[in-house]
Amino acid sequence: MECLNPAAKLPPFWKDRPALWFVQMESLFRRHRIRKSLSKFDVILPMLEADTLTQVSDLLYNLGEEPYEKLKDRLITVYGDNQNQRIRKLLEEKRLGSLKPSQLLRQMKQTAGDLMSAEVVRTLWLQALPKRMQEILSIRADNTDDDQLASAADKIAEVDDGSTMPQSAQLCSSSSPSPATPSSVDLLIDRLTKVLTRFENQGKPRSRTPSASKRTDGRCFYHRKFGADARRCLLPCTFKTPEN
């Protein structure tokens, strides 16, 4: 006879995460060697509240074959979010707040489940970050995996709160680059650009050719991103302003 150890702690049914709740319950079934569908059904049923039971009442009076599987499918169908609802949650509910960027990304992936591609989740995550952080991360976002990008975002958050750009870091109105002393934000951007470049190159076979010099050509962050349209410059920088 299959039965559950009376000392086992049973988690209450999670209406907002039914699929995840069943993953936990099935782990418990494996530990206690409960294999029969009816035995699993008998464990689940007492854990459901009255309003939940009304959603599955027709199954209770006609168990038939595989009662556990039918109960599981019904509960996930009734309480599980559809794709549009999950997208709406990502867009409207997820905010950085006091979370680390990496924590926010994990939460968004959990909410998305297998209903959204990793690329879409990453895009929504970047949109939820402060604007300045987005600009820095966008430099290498296409060539950096999620874990590395989230780690870089955490480093940015440690130094900068992502609020408004300080006056010393605003772009000047002059059309030519200014040799002004770099602000802490400028230095942070340049440093993180190099960090993301290292992430991008990890795991790649070493080449005998001077590939690093081809990537940067000695140019600073602003000239690598904006070229001749850059309005700031971080020294040392090898960019030459085109002659008219």
N, C-alpha and C positions, 0 to 999 in steps of 0.2 A: 504493500500500500504506500502510495506517495503522499507525503505530508510535509508541512513546513515546520521547522523548529520553532516552538513557541517563543523563544528568546530572540528570534530574528526581528530586526527593526524594519518596518515596512513604511516607505515614504508615502505620504498622501498623494492622491492623484493630482497632477499638475495640469490644469485646464489650459494654461498658456503655453505649455510645452509637452503635449501628449506623447509625441514620438520619442522624445528624449526620456520621458518617464518610463515608457515601455522598454527602452534599452536598459535602463537600470533594473527593472523588474526581471527581465530575461537573464540578466547576469545573476540575479538572486536565484532564479529557477535552476540555473546550471550548477551553482554552488550546492544547492540542496537536492540535486538530481531529480527534479520534477520535470517529467517529459510529457506526460499525457495532457491532451488539450483540456479535458474536463477538470483535471486537477489544477491547472493554471487558472481556468475560469473561476473555480471555487475560491482561489486565493484573491483574485482581483475583485470579485463582486462585493465583498464586505467593505472594500476601501472606497467605494463610490458613494457620493452624497445623493440625497433624494432627487435634486434637480438634474443630476447626471443620469440617474437611473431612468428618469422619464424619457431620456433620449434613446435608450436602448431597451425599453420595456417589451417591445415585440420579440426581441431575441430571448428574453428571459422565459417566456412562456412556450417557446418552441426552440429548444437548444439545437437539435439536429446534430450533424457532424461538425467537428472542429468549432466548438462554441467559443473557445478562447480567441481563435483567429478572427472569427466574425465580430466578436466584441471589440477586439483591438482595432480592426479596420473601421468600425463604426465610430469609435471614440476619436480616432485620428481624423476621420472625415468631418465630424461635427465640430471639434475644437481646434483642429489644425488650421493655420492661416493659409489662404491661397496665395498665389504668387503676387498678385497686385497688392494685397494687404501687407505682405512682407516688404515689398518695394517701398510702400508708403511709410512703413515703420522706419526703414533705413533713412528715408529722405526727411521725415518730419520729427522723429523722436530721438534719433541718435545724435548726441552732441558731445564735444570733447569734455567740457566742464573741468572737473578735477581729475579726470582720467589721464593716464599717459596715452600718447597716440597709439602705442602698440596694444594697450588694453582696449581702446576703442575699436581697433581693427579686429581683434579677436571677438568682441561682442557682435560686430556687424557680420562677421563670417558665420557666427552661430545663428544669428537671426535669419540669414539668407539660406542656410542649409545647403541643399543641393538644387535649389530652385533658381539660383543665379550663378552666372559664371564668375570665376575669380577676378577676371578683368573688370567686370561691372562693379563688384564689391570694392575693388581697389579705387576705382574712379569715384564712387560715392564717399569712400573714406577720405580721399584727398579733398573733396569738396567740403567735408565737415571740418577740416583743419583751418586754422587762421590763414589769412591770405598770404602773409609773408612766408609762412612755412610752406604753403603750396608752391610758391615761386621758387623756393630753394630746392624742394624735392623734385620739381618737374624737370630739373636739369638732367637727371639720370633715371627718372621713373621708368622709362621704357626698357632699360637695360639692367635693372636691379630687381631682385626677387622681393617678395613681400616682407620677409623677416628682416632683411638688410635695410629696406626702406623704412620700416617701422622703427628699427634701432636708430637710424639716422634722425628720424623725427623726434625720438625721445631725447636725443642729444641736443637738438635745437630747443626743445621745450625746457631743458634744464638751464639754458643760458638766457633764453628770451621768452617772455610771457605771451608773445604773439599779438600784442595789442597794436596800437598805432605806431607808425614809423617815427622814431625820434627825429627832431629837426636836423641834427647833425648828419643823419643818414639820408635825408631827402635828396632827390636828384636836383642838381643845379640847373639853372635855365640856360647856361652857356652852351653853345653848340660844340665846343671843344672840350676834351677830357680835362679835368682839374687835378693837379697834383696834390690836392689837400690831404692832410693826414687822415688815413683810413679810420673810420669809426669802428666800435666794437662789433656792430652789426655787419659792416663790410668784411671785417676779418673773419667773423663767424661764417659768412656765406662762402668765402674763399676756402676756408678750412674744410667745411662740410662738402664742398665740391670735390676736394681732393679725397676725402673719405669715401664718398660715393664712387669715385673713379676707382679706388682700390677695391671696393666691393665688387664692382663690375668686372675687374680683371682677375679676381680670385678664382682659382680652378682652371684658368686658361693656360695652355702650354706656353712656356716661355719662347720668345722668338729672338733670333739673333739680330733682327733689324731694330733700329731705334724707333719702335712704335710709339713710345711715350711722347717723344718730341713731335711726332706727327699729329698726335691727338690735341696737344695744347699749343704747340709752337711758341711757348713762353708768354702767351697772352693771359691777362687777368680774367676773372669771372665775367665782368661786364662786357669786355670786348669779345670773349668767346660766345656770349649769348646774343649781344646786340650788334656786334661788328662796328661799322663806321657810325651807326646811330647811337652808340653808347654815350652817355652824358657824364659818366664817372670813370675813374681809372684807378686800379690798385697797383702800386709799384712793388716789385719790378714788373714791367709789362713791355713786350716787344712790338706791340701793335703800332703800325705806322699810319698816320692819317693820310688818306689819299690827297694828292695835290690837285687843285682845280685847274 
